[in-house]
């Protein structure tokens, strides 16, 4: 379960939990999964905005 540790961290400091998807049509652990590296830039921009980094 991905939220076990995170829920504990949230009791110690303000926290936010997000997931970044790839839009893939096949499951992550499939032999046919093809990671779209363009999502990395979108994720970077999202987390930069979230952290208020200019």
Buried (B, 14 or more C-beta within 10 A) or exposed (E): EEEEEEEEEEEEEEEEEEEEEBEBEEEEEEEEEEEEEEBEEEBEEEEEEEEEEE
